[in-house]
Amino acid sequence: MTKVSLEGQVAVVTGAARGVGELLARKLSARGAKVALVGLEPDALKQVSDRLHGESGFWHADVTDHEAMAQVATEVKQRFGKVDIVVANAGVANGGPFVESDPVAWRRVIEVNLIGSAVTARAFLPVLMESRGYLLQIASLAAITPAPMMTAYCASKSGVEAYAHSLRAEVGHKGVRVGVGYLSWTDTDMVRGADQDEVMRELRQRLPWPSNKTYPLGPAVDRIVAGIERRSSHVYAQWWLRGMQGVRGYLPGIIGAVGQREMRRFEPRLKGVGTGLVGAGGAADEQRQQGISP
């Protein structure tokens, strides 16, 4: 597929204060893109914006707030004149047994990851239609395979995958390409936050290779940038994820059988597993819910 030069393109990245979003913004900027950063932490966003190579700006907004995101889309268009690329990257995660999970945190994972992605697309699709641009929805290995102790995250990422595939068919004739980005466990604050729980960390280490590894952030984001340059329908941040597509139909049965065995093994230790949002991004979202400035 032909690569599109990023020089002079205007890219919007949600969840840009850290992790995948922050490094993606830096790499897009290094390739000549003008970058609009969106997130919940204005101080962190400003620091990221100040370090970028070219023109950039930052917007403090909750991706689940339709009015706020519509205003962001208007202001980004006013600032830069157009929008060529939108990366719906904002996300949060929690873990632990579903029956004992925090219902507020569980619902918030769905709200941010799924509803927030839809709100982002709703806000920016009109300007993407003008530019015949590209929307990249960040999903996960969790969209391909189920996993015990990750019900909300798997549900949200399966949801955004299905939603983006549906949207691709809907807006393609208007010139907008839609891609889905898949990442396995990547060295971000979210994954490190999840690993702070001993049971969750051990469960992950017992997954079959290569899904039991944590992968470096840089090469993963390089693959995402390459997918953006090609306006790819599917973007795989780790090489082996493409192969998972061919076996995904077998995975629920396999995970169901193996997962039961693992849950039986860990049952005595499950009471202590935290079920709130993980990592600094999760903390920022919880502060937002409590009305505390990050």
Secondary structure by P-SEA (a helix, b strand, c coil): cbbbbcccbbbbbccccccaaaaaaaaaaaaccbbbbbcccaaaaaaaaaaccccccccccccccaaaaaaaaaaaaaacccccbbbcccccccccccccccaaaaaaaaaaaaaaaaaaaaacaaaaaaacbbbbbbbcccccccccccaaaaaaaaaaaaaaaaaaaacccccbbbbbbbbcccccaaaaaaaccaaaaaaaaaccccccbbbbaaaaaaaaaaaaaacccccccccaaaaaaacccccaaaaaaaaaaaaaaacccccccccccccaaaaaaaaaaacccc
